[in-house]
Amino acid sequence: MKLLIFLFIVQGVAILLSLFRLVSREIMTQVLRLSYGPFLIFSGSVKILDPLGFSYKLQEYFDVFGLEWMNDFTLSLSIFVCALEIILGVLLIYGLYVKKILQVNLVLIVGFTFLTFYSAYFNAVTDCGCFGDFMKLDPWFSFQKDVFFLVVSYFLLSYHATIKPIYSVRWLHRSLIIIVLFVFFIPFYGLSHLPMIDFRAYNVGSNIMEKRMLPEDAKQDQYEDVWYYEIDGVVQEFATSDNPWQIKGAKFIDRETKLIFKGDEPLIKDFDIIDDENQLNLTDSILSLKRVLLLISYDIEKTNIKGHSKIKNSILTHLKGTDIPIYGLSSSSQNDIKKILSKNVLDYPYFAVDQTTLKTIIRSNPGVIMLEKGVVTNKWHWRDIPEDWSSYIK
């Protein structure tokens, strides 16, 4: 956040100095180019590391606008948008195809500005997803950020003629090919295995029990009562401090409690492990176990059956006879789980957990995590299940 604000200051000062003719337009353009380009690369990079995460965010937007039919394309769109941001940033720094890439960038930032305004004004999507799980931004701050970058994009496009290639064009083209290949390798690796870098609250080393709690100095939600009284036939709003009940002739109509300040929230919410058959909350008991293996399948209808078989074969071969309990977690019903998973695969009890939570825990369906007294010690995509468990069960 501090780095983002610093970027705003640098770019804002460059624009103001240019407007007051204290620096040339060329200097201003170079400052904007060499600051906005890296921003685009950073913004795209933190999202493309976890393309599934950004695709979930796109689904939220499509659901808001009633475009649920687009949900089948969100993953491809996620990769495309993230890669586009990175490539635009690289080309801007390189000084190649400047006018075209700045026109594309302007269209992109206009679209982002509309989405963040809509989300903020209608409280439709509480986090824009601009930086994936790396950093969460308040909806109104996200909108202000995009407005500012809209101005930056306008100035860059207006003075694009002053932007020249930083090196030999032939060398830049060759290096660009390598960069593009690497950019597209990252998401495909993350989808085939797990993201190279995990910014989520359930990353390896996280203490789930601690992250479910708020610190003692956490800021609390603040509410305010709004009173509605009719005076001379007109209904008016009053704060409690106005003491409207003391106004002569005032007639009480209604009272409404409004949230005026959103307090801190725990890093981990909605992590509850429920035994539906016995109506028991098993969260604390499972998190307190010395060691436990959790097989996660957020939606059993979309799961990879081959993955379940591979996980079970590995577990039966190496963990049979150990004292490590194994549980399945899914948002699907017990009937659906029993229907889709054969008896040969279904060898451990399944408990219910919120689907969004399971999607956040691991980007694999199915996937496996190991906990030791509530601490995430390992995570595996089903393709990467260990062939040798000896180092994990000492």
DOLO-769050 format. One record per residue: x, y, z of N, C-alpha, C, O in turn; residue in three letters. Coordinates in steps of 0.001 Angstrom, whole numbers, plus 500000, padded with zeros to 6 digits. Layout:
! residues N
XYZXYZXYZXYZAla...
This chain:
! residues 394
500824498797500000500000500000500000500862501259500000500590502203499258Met501906501271500836502788502436500894503491502653499558503669503786499111Lys503890501538498924504564501639497634503617502206496577504034502973495708Leu502352501828496656501356502322495714501142503820495892501060504563494914Leu501054504257497141500880505687497421502106506477496965501980507577496426Ile503296505906497186504529506558496723504517506718495200504951507739494666Phe504013505690494516503910505743493059502975506870492631503272507606491690Leu501838507003493326500905508095493031501594509451493174501433510333492330Phe502361509603494251503021510890494525504023511226493422504049512347492914Ile504850510238493057505866510465492026505212510866490709505630511830490067Val504186510120490314503526510410489043502768511728489098502775512498488137Gln502110511984490234501370513235490379502274514451490331501944515454489697Gly503421514364491001504390515470490997504917515706489590505053516854489166Val505218514621488853505731514743487480504716515454486588505085516307485781Ala503438515102486733502396515731485918502244517211486270502139518053485378Ile502231517527487557502076518921487988503254519779487543503070520900487069Leu504466519245487699505652520007487287505621520280485781506053521338485323Leu505112519327485030505019519515483585503957520547483233504164521380482351Ser502812520492483927501733521446483653502164522876483956501746523813483276Leu503010523042484989503506524375485339504812524705484601505480525698484891Phe505153523836483635506322524036482771507644524111483548508578524807483150Arg507695523379484662508938523308485433509816522165484942511026522160485172Leu509212521206484273509964520151483583509332519975482211508182520361481998Val510066519404481299509557519231479941508549518086479883508497517230480766Ser507751518099478816506789517019478601507514515679478443507012514636478863Arg508684515724477841509458514499477628509892513884478948509803512669479124Glu510358514705479873510772514191481184509573513605481917509653512519482491Ile508447514342481891507235513825482544506846512467481963506525511536482701Met506877512365480631506483511111479973507393509966480361506929508844480563Thr508696510240480468509638509185480848509402508725482276509501507534482573Gln509086509679483176508796509320484569507547508440484627507525507432485334Val506509508824483882505270508046483874505505506672483252505001505657483735Leu506275506666482180506557505405481484507303504417482373506950503239482434Arg508334504899483060509188504020483853508619503712485238509219502963486010Leu507467504289485546506781503951486802505500503174486529505162502242487260Ser504793503558485480503538502876485153503804501506484526503058500558484769Tyr504865501398483719505216500110483118505465499031484165504856497963484098Gly506350499286485137506568498291486202505302498003486998505099496877487451Pro504447499014487173503183498775487888502332497750487145501783496834487757Phe502224497901485835501446496947485040502036495538485153501302494557485278Leu503357495450485108504016494142485225503735493528486588503426492341486689Ile503844494339487636503599493833488995502142493410489154501863492332489677Phe501215494252488707499798493950488844499433492654488134498699491830488680Ser499938492472486930499650491237486200500335490028486805499774488932486815Gly501555490223487313502341489093487831501723488477489078501659487252489189Ser501265489306490023500728488754491268499413488018491021499013487167491815Val498741488350489915497495487650489592497746486403488750497079485385488931Lys498711486483487826498929485342486932499577484165487659499527483033487178Ile500185484431488819500705483340489644499584482418490094499793481224490309Leu498385482987490235497226482231490702496041482540489787495110483227490208Asp496056482048488545494989482391487597493605481928488030492603482554487684Pro493544480822488796492242480366489288491629481392490233490428481655490187Leu492473481972491097491980482966492048491367484157491344490296484625491731Gly492044484661490297491512485803489566490269485417488774489373486239488584Phe490209484162488308489014483715487576487796483696488508486683483994488074Ser488000483349489782486893483385490746486391484821490926485191485058491066Tyr487328485772490920486941487173491058486141487630489830485163488365489962Lys486559487196488646485813487540487432484407486957487485483455487580487015Leu484273485767488055482947485163488190482045486020489066480848486137488802Gln482617486622490111481832487523490960481280488685490149480109489042490280Glu482125489271489312481673490387488478480599489941487493479598490633487311Tyr480799488792486858479816488320485891478481488016486570477420488282486006Phe478535487462487776477301487181488507476551488471488829475322488513488757Asp477287489521489183476672490810489500475932491375488294474849491944488436Val476519491217487102475928491780485889475016490782485156474572491036484036Phe474748489647485810473852488674485207474431487979483995473694487570483097Gly475752487841483962476430487203482819476996485846483230478139485517482913Leu476185485066483937476659483778484434477153482865483324477997482002483565Glu476635483043482099477063482199480985478538482399480647479152481563479983Trp479106483526481118480521483804480877481443483050481830482657483026481629Met480874482436482866481705481774483879482542480638483303483589480299483855Asn482090480047482199482856478963481581484140479473480931485033478688480614Asp484232480786480735485392481345480043486305482154480975487286482751480530Phe485970482165482269486703483049483179488177482663483326489029483539483475Thr488483481383483286489882480975483457490728481457482276491812482009482467Leu490229481246481062490957481723479876491068483239479892492113483795479552Ser489986483910480289489989485371480350490945485861481425491607486884481254Leu491016485131482532491928485479483617493377485471483133494123486421483368Ser493765484397482460495137484289481947495403485381480926496467486000480941Ile494439485624480034494617486624478974494816488019479558495734488734479158Phe493954488412480510494035489767481084495348489963481837496003490996481693Val495732488967482643496974489081483414498190489152482494499083489976482691Cys498214488269481477499329488278480529499368489593479755500442490127479479Ala498195490106479410498122491370478674498717492503479496499470493322478970Leu498386492558480785498944493601481653500474493547481654501145494568481506Glu501006492342481824502468492191481886503112492608480569504086493360480560Ile502567492120479459503156492419478148503045493905477822503970494482477251Ile501918494531478182501787495981477975502859496730478755503467497669478242Leu503090496305480014504115496951480839505504496801480254506284497752480235Gly505819495583479767507132495328479176507317496170477916508362496794477733Val506308496188477049506399496952475804506518498449476068507212499157475340Leu505842498928477106505940500353477449507354500700477886507896501727477478Leu507949499859478707509331500097479140510288499967477950511206500772477790Ile510063498950477126510913498747475954510793499893474952511757500232474267Tyr509593500490474872509378501539473875509009500986472518509322501594471494Gly508338499826472494507916499196471248506403499310471075505648499165472037Leu505959499576469825504528499661469513503795500585470488502680500282470913Tyr504408501686470834503947502521471940502511502997471780501708502849472701Val502173503569470623500827504120470453499768503023470572498750503215471237Lys500001501889469939499022500799469970498831500248471379497705500023471821Lys499953500031472082499811499429473413499188500414474402498509499997475340Ile499409501713474203498786502702475085497298502845474781496512503154475677Leu496906502626473539495477502622473212494779501429473854493688501553474410Gln495426500277473766494872499076474416494807499288475925493816498941476567Val495865499857476483495906500122477922494775501055478338494162500854479387Asn494494502068477531493431503020477867492077502321477915491271502572478811Leu491835501445476947490581500681476944490505499816478199489453499726478833Val491617499182478555491667498305479733491386499087481011490598498651481850Leu492024500232481155491860501002482400490479501633482493489955501809483593Ile489876501978481346488502502480481357487556501390481860486657501656482657Val487768500169481388486950499046481846487118498786483329486137498564484038Gly488368498813483810488624498604485234487989499720486072487454499464487151Phe488051500951485571487484502085486310485978501935486459485421502205487523Thr485325501504485391483878501272485471483545500198486498482631500362487306Phe484297499091486463484024497985487381484248498388488834483443498055489704Leu485332499097489097485614499478490485484609500520490985484240500511492159Thr484160501428490089483131502392490497481831501668490826481202501941491849Phe481436500752489960480195500012490176480262499224491478479305499202492252Tyr481407498576491712481574497776492927481503498643494177480888498265495175Ser482147499823494112482177500707495271480815501341495523480345501375496660Ala480188501837494478478920502574494635477787501649495069476979502005495927Tyr477736500466494473476647499536494787477082498456495777476303497560496103Phe478328498541496258478866497551497192478662496137496648478293495216497377Asn478915495996495346478651494730494662479752493708494886479469492549495187Ala481007494127494743482165493252494959483086493968495937483598495045495632Val483296493386497094483994494093498171485491494223497955486137495063498582Thr486054493395497069487481493492496745487632493402495242487145492456494624Asp488303494378494645488382494436493180489214493309492593489035492964491425Cys490120492726493371490987491681492851492131492214492019492779491462491291Gly492389493530492123493437494175491306494809493549491526495618493470490602Cys495067493103492756496364492510493072496206491094493623497028490629494413Phe495146490419493200494920489057493651494827488988495171494202489834495810Gly495461487960495737495475487807497192496680488484497826496858488440499043Asp497517489117496985498701489790497524498311490984498377498906491218499430Phe497313491745497930496902492942498656495430493219498380495002493249497226Met494665493420499440493254493757499320493088495267499407493714495924500239Lys492236495811498538492011497253498521490546497554498802489650496828498369Leu490323498633499530488975499132499752488366499504498402489065500048497547Asp487060499218498190486444499488496882486605500931496405486902501159495232Pro486413501913497299486534503314496873487983503667496576488252504453495668Trp488922503097497328490340503344497037490702502743495677491469503336494919Phe490152501572495372490408500943494080489913501847492945490582502013491926Ser488726502424493148488177503321492120489062504556491951489349504965490826Phe489492505147493058490359506325492991491685505991492317492227506792491555Gln492196504802492608493438504345491963493269504301490450494127504776489706Lys492157503728490001491932503599488566491707504953487899492136505168486766Asp491038505863488599490857507216488052492214507881487863492465508516486838Val493084507733488853494414508336488760495188507739487584495816508466486814Phe495141506412487450495864505773486351495210506068484997495859505977483956Phe493939506416485021493281506857483795493906508167483319494124508367482124Leu494190509054484270494852510321483948496269510053483436496698510628482435Val496983509178484132498346508822483711498333508247482297499178508594481472Val497369507368482022497270506747480699496989507787479626497503507693478511Ser496173508778479966495860509846479004497118510637478648497372510904477473Tyr497898511008479646499122511774479390500133510948478590500795511466477691Phe500242509666478925501174508816478188500775508715476711501623508797475822Leu499485508537476468499018508426475088499178509762474352499514509783473169Leu498938510864475048499032512183474424500458512495473973500662513146472948Ser501436512032474738502838512350474430503638511092474090504833511009474374Tyr502962510114473477503623508844473159504789509015472183505703508192472150His504751510077471400505798510272470396507169510491471020508191510311470358Ala507194510883472300508485511124472959509098509842473513510225509858474006Thr508365508731473437508857507452473972509588506686472871508997506349471845Ile510844506421473084511685505734472101512167504395472673512206504227473892Lys512533503445471812513077502154472297514321502373473150515151503234472857Pro514433501579474209515551501768475135516829501079474651517910501305475194Ile516691500237473623517864499483473156517611499049471714516627499465471102Tyr518481498229471182518326497727469827516981497019469667516637496140470457Ser516228497407468644514906496834468431514985495324468215514136494581468707Val515998494871467483516151493431467247516348492678468563515734491634468780Arg517202493205469437517445492554470737516168492571471586515856491589472260Trp515438493677471553514201493791472327513178492760471864512491492155472687Leu513072492555470551512123491571470034512504490159470481511632489369470844His513782489840470457514222488510470875513937488264472353513452487199472735Arg514238489242473161513980489076474605512488489032474886512049488381475834Ser511703489730474057510251489740474248509668488347474047508742487954474757Leu510198487604473093509728486231472853509939485374474095509057484604474476Ile511095485504474723511399484734475940510448485138477068509941484285477797Ile510211486445477202509328486943478265507913486416478068507279485972479025Ile507408486460476828506049485991476548505918484501476869504922484085477461Val506899483703476491506860482267476793506834482022478301506095481167478788Leu507645482780479030507685482621480480506374483068481126505890482449482073Phe505810484155480593504549484677481130503450483623481035502660483468481966Val503390482897479916502344481885479754502705480563480433501828479741480697Phe503992480357480714504386479141481446503890479202482890503463478189483445Phe503948480389483498503598480545484916502181480061485230502013479240486132Ile501141480547484509499790480080484859499564478606484579498862477937485336Pro500150478085483499499947476670483196500627475779484234500140474690484537Phe501748476241484773502375475501485864501486475563487107501267474553487777Tyr500978476759487404500128476923488581498854476103488514498344475655489541Gly498336475904487302497117475112487140497409473618487187496596472840487688Leu498562473215486671498921471796486655499433471316487997499372470126488307Ser499936472243488790500451471909490118499802472856491131498584472819491304His500570473682491787500036474725492661500772476020492330501870475969491777Leu500194477183492656500885478447492373502297478462492948502536477961494047Pro503239479046492187504634479109492623504774479862493942505580479498494797Met503973480920494092503972481708495319502534481790495816501626482106495047Ile502331481510497077500989481480497667500812482680498588501462482765499630Asp499933483610498210499696484803499016498492484653499945498155485582500678Phe497846483496499918496617483336500686496890483055502164498013482753502568Arg495829483164502946495965483008504397496248481571504799496578481306505955Ala496123480636503860496341479225504173497664478719503604497828477515503406Tyr498603479615503341499883479174502779500668478358503800500388478406504998Asn501651477609503313502449476754504198503101477608505279503735478623504990Val502933477178506533503453477933507671502381478702508415502620479195509518Gly501193478810507820500107479563508456499524478796509632499339477581509573Ser499240479524510693498559478960511856497081479321511744496693480462511996Asn496268478353511368494858478619511107494140479077512373493298479973512324Ile494470478468513494493805478850514745494062480312515089493149481025515505Met495305480759514916495629482149515218494964483106514241494486484171514633Glu494934482724512971494373483620511955492849483684512003492244484546511367Lys492225482773512755490772482844512933490382483825514022489206484153514177Arg491359484290514769491079485192515889491567486603515582492521486791514827Met490910487581516169491332488976516050492248489332517217492015488876518336Leu493283490135516983494128490586518096493351491497519045492312492044518675Pro493846491654520243493138492450521248492958493909520825491971494545521192Glu493904494434520061493834495830519654493110496027518315493205497094517708Asp492394495005517861491698495106516580490598496163516647489936496327517672Ala490420496868515549489367497884515463488016497198515300487867496266514510Lys487038497674516059485708497082516048484778497828515088484993498999514777Gln483746497128514628482727497785513808482054498895514616481823498745515816Asp481747499991513960481052501092514622479720501344513918479647501443512693Gln478689501443514723477349501624514185476759502946514677477210503527515664Tyr475753503389513965475089504640514327473591504486514083473158503953513062Glu472815504968515051471363504928514897470891506142514119471302507270514390Asp470025505897513152469391506974512389467909506959512736467231505944512576Val467426508082513207466042508205513645465225508938512591465662509938512020Trp464024508412512347463117509043511386461901509577512137461129508823512731Tyr461756510886512093460623511552512761459889512410511748460485513014510856Tyr458568512444511917457739513288511064457477514616511760456955514665512873Glu457853515687511077457640517035511621456901517855510578457378518035509458Ile455746518343510955454895519129510049454632518383508745454636518974507665Asp454404517073508864454051516278507706455222515818506866455020515138505861Gly456456516170507250457653515790506490458527514856507340458865515181508479Val458889513692506776459746512745507484461205513166507304461680513344506182Val461906513321508431463295513770508398464185512779509139463730512028510002Gln465495512799508770466482511937509419467182512713510532467461513905510402Glu467457512007511626468162512633512754469174511647513334468953510436513326Phe470288512184513838471242511394514603470781511347516050469957512158516473Ala471311510399516806470919510283518213471230511562518977470474511966519860Thr472350512197518631472754513432519319471779514585519088471794515566519832Ser470928514474518059469958515539517781468765515491518735467989516443518816Asp468626514370519460467490514200520384466162514575519728465453515447520230Asn465820513933518622464599514333517905463327514145518725462330514823518478Pro463347513240519689462174512998520526461824514196521405460734514274521971Trp462767515121521506462500516321522308461913517460521476461510518492522012Gln461872517255520157461319518294519296459801518299519423459155517258519302Ile459257519443519659457823519577519869457066519191518600457350519692517512Lys456117518309518759455277517891517643455891516806516774455267516367515807Gly457126516356517105457776515326516310457113513971516552456842513593517692Ala456862513255515473456223511946515558457199510872515106457708510928513986Lys457468509889515969458407508816515645457860507953514508456702507535514518Phe458743507698513516458363506864512371459139505551512371458560504472512245Ile460476505661512515461291504445512427462691504734512952463078505890513122Asp463441503669513205464843503790513588465634502755512804465197501614512653Arg466808503159512302467643502268511510469079502335512020469605503418512278Glu469710501169512164471101501115512599471991500916511375471843499940510639Thr472915501850511167473799501805510006475247501599510432475694502099511464Lys475968500840509597477402500647509820478130501873509280478036502180508092Leu478862502579510158479571503782509705481073503545509596481776504316508944Ile481566502487510225482981502161510113483150500651510217482743500031511200Phe483764500062509173483998498628509173485290498325509899486356498788509496Lys485205497558510956486379497224511758487222496137511108486947495693509993Gly488250495723511829489134494666511337488401493325511312487470493090512082Asp488838492476510426488298491119510340489444490127510459490571490441510077Glu489175488935510981490253487935511034490696487566509628489904487638508688Pro491943487174509477492455486803508161491738485577507604491595485427506391Leu491291484707508500490573483510508080489161483547508642488959483604509855Ile488190483514507739486780483495508133486110482273507503486601481713506523Lys485012481883508071484180480821507499484902479480507397484530478637506579Asp485933479275508220486576477961508257485930477164509382486363477217510533Phe484897476432509028484172475604509995483992474225509396483447474076508303Asp484451473220510117484331471835509671483124471217510371483113471062511592Ile482110470868509583480840470419510149480572468957509780480671468562508618Ile480236468182510786479757466810510585478237466894510449477518466961511445Asp477760466890509206476326467087508961475475465969509543474377466217510041Asp475974464744509484475172463610509952474891463691511448473803463335511900Glu475884464164512222475707464236513675475528465663514175475432465900515380Asn475482466634513220475289468047513564476317468513514596475977469088515630Gln477590468245514279478679468622515179479660469543514461479931469368513273Leu480191470528515192481253471383514672482580470792515151482880470788516345Asn483359470297514203484599469581514532485844470450514359486966469954514463Leu485653471734514099486774472607513746487884472586514787489033472276514471Thr487547472909516007488568473001517065489237471662517331490447471600517548Asp488457470595517315489041469278517619490011468847516522491050468259516822Ser489693469126515260490597468753514160491827469651514139492936469174513898Ile491644470942514389492789471857514394493741471589515557494914471957515496Leu493248470959516598494101470687517757494846469359517655495657469038518524Ser494581468583516600495263467295516439496756467493516213497183468463515586Leu497541466552516736498994466632516568499366466661515089500261467401514679Lys498676465855514298498913465826512861497660465268512194497061464318512697Arg497258465856511060496072465388510357496236465676508865496823466685508473Val495712464779508050495754464942506600494329465234506127493398464493506440Leu494173466321505372492853466725504892492824466658503370493584467350502693Leu491935465813502839491739465709501403490608466656501032489488466511501522Leu490894467624500169489945468700499884489419468593498459490181468488497498Ile488100468622498351487428468645497052486252469598497171485190469222497667Ser486440470844496713485424471870496972484077471531496325483028471876496869Tyr484099470859495172482854470459494504483074469065493938483874468881493021Asp482373468096494477482615466709494097482200466441492659482724465522492031Ile481261467231492121480809467041490750481855467519489738481852467089488585Glu482748468411490177483779468937489282485153468336489572486153468749488983Lys485198467378490466486485466852490904487099465913489867486418465461488946Thr488373465629490023489100464713489147489165463346489827489895463157490801Asn488403462413489307488339461082489918489702460403489897490069459708490844Ile490447460605488820491797460044488730492650460562489879493455459824490447Lys492469461830490218493218462422491324492883461760492651493770461523493471Gly491602461461492866491187460784494106491829459399494204492300458995495267His491842458689493093492433457347493092493926457411493403494440456605494179Ser494614458369492796496050458505493028496333458851494485497261458312495088Lys495537459747495045495725460131496449495493458936497361496285458679498268Ile494407458206497121494098457069497995495169455994497917495584455452498941Lys495620455680496700496658454650496549497926455039497289498560454198497926Asn498301456321497207499504456785497897499330456706499406500239456294500127Ser498157457104499874497905457113501320497861455693501878498451455415502922Ile497159454791501178497058453408501657498409452707501665498703451903502550Leu499227453025500663500537452375500561501484452826501663502215452014502232Thr501471454112501962502496454669502849501998455051504251502794455111505188His500708455305504403500228455798505699499370454781506451498915455050507563Leu499153453625505850498367452605506543499106452141507788500285451792507731Lys498406452139508905499015451711510160499636452840510960500074452624512090Gly499683454055510393500199455197511154499066455802511984497900455444511819Thr499425456715512871498414457334513729497908458663513146497344459485513867Asp498115458868511834497684460119511215496244459979510728495987459198509812Ile495298460715511316493910460647510845493779461331509490494498462284509190Pro492846460829508674492616461366507333491136461676507188490285460822507438Ile490832462913506780489444463324506595489298464010505244490229464641504744Tyr488119463875504669487795464593503449486975465829503775486156465809504693Gly487191466901503032486415468136503210485799468511501870486487468540500850Leu484508468795501875483829469168500644482593469999500975482050469923502078Ser482164470790500001480912471539500177479734470738499629478580471135499791Ser480023469619498987478964468793498408478261467970499484478789467762500576Ser477075467515499154476303466708500102476880465304500212477607464844499331Ser476548464637501297477022463267501501476501462346500396477208461440499953Gln475269462580499955474697461745498894475488461898497602475764460909496922Asn475857463140497255476625463376496029478015462762496131478532462206495162Asp478614462868497311479953462287497506479921460778497331480777460216496648Ile478939460114497941478826458659497847478456458225496425478841457147495972Lys477710459076495740477270458747494389478424458816493387478543457965492506Lys479271459839493533480334460074492548481610459299492864482280458793491963Ile481940459211494157483152458466494539482785457023494844481937456753495694Leu483418456116494157483129454698494384483633454275495753484393455002496394Ser483210453098496201483639452581497497485146452373497550485755452444498617Lys485743452117496390487189451904496345487966453189496598489122453153497021Asn487323454326496338487973455617496530487567456240497860488377456880498529Val486316456048498233485780456667499447486149455825500662485407454919501042Leu487287456120501268487786455295502356487970456080503650488549455564504606Asp487485457325503694487603458158504891486376459050504968485762459352503945Tyr486016459472506164484799460288506313484969461680505708486053462262505738Pro483879462192505164483860463539504601483029464450505486481962464076505973Tyr483552465670505683482836466679506453482593467904505582483252468088504559Phe481652468731505988481235469880505183482010471136505558482192471438506737Ala482469471870504532483124473163504697482636474068503563482344473595502465Val482552475356503834482119476333502827482955476216501557484177476088501622Asp482286476260500394482981476057499118484037477124498850485142476801498413Gln483713478394499105484680479467498874485925479272499722487042479523499269Thr485727478824500950486866478557501841487754477464501273488978477593501277Thr487150476393500787487934475282500233488677475708498975489813475288498753Leu488043476542498145488718477058496948489936477894497336490951477905496639Lys489812478588498454490906479445498912492040478627499505493209478968499323Thr491716477565500204492731476760500880493723476175499885494934476255500088Ile493207475583498805494097474937497837493490475010496449492289474804496276Ile494326475304495458493875475431494071493999474085493361494670473970492335Arg493357473098493908493369471770493304492107471042493747491703471135494905Ser491491470321492825490258469602493137490358468177492572489961467943491430Asn490890467211493365491177467308494798492607467778495076493470467803494198Pro492808468146496330494129468491496816494259468025498258493269467649498885Gly495466468048498777495709467538500133496544468548500909497507469103500379Val496177468783502156497017469589503040497285468805504328496468467990504756Ile498433469066504928498772468455506204498831469547507265499470470581507072Met498165469308508376498170470245509498498853469602510703498721468403510945Leu499575470414511440500134469988512725499709471009513772500239472119513831Glu498744470614514595498163471497515604497709472819514997497971473897515530Lys497026472702513877496442473876513239497358474628512310496937475607511694Gly498617474194512187499578474872511309499696474100509995499885472884509996Val499583474818508877499716474181507566501193473881507333502010474792507205Val501524472593507279502932472205507084503243471794505650504385471902505204Thr502222471321504923502440470933503521501130471016502747500043470876503309Asn501262471252501426500114471261500527500529470557499238501649470728498758Lys499607469758498679499922469039497451498761469100496467497607468872496832Trp499074469407495238498147469159494136498066467645493962499021466936494282His496951467147493464496828465684493361497912465089492455498288463929492624Trp498414465869491504499485465357490638500812465200491381501690464451490952Arg500946465917492503502225465959493207502214465204494528503076465430495377Asp501251464311494710501199463519495941502512462741496097502959462091495152Ile503129462804497282504444462160497469504414460649497217503450459960497550Pro505476460174496632505636458718496479506329458137497715506248456939497986Glu507008459009498450507681458585499678507258459546500798507575460735500765Asp506537459007501786505991459830502879506901459826504101506570460445505113Trp508019459154504031508840458970505226509258460294505864509306460407507089Ser509561461296505035510015462574505581508873463394506177509122464387506862Ser507621462992505927506475463764506406505834463144507648504994463777508288Tyr506220461914507995505544461233509108506518460888510231506236460018511055Ile507655461563510264508620461292511341508053461748512673508710461608513704Lys
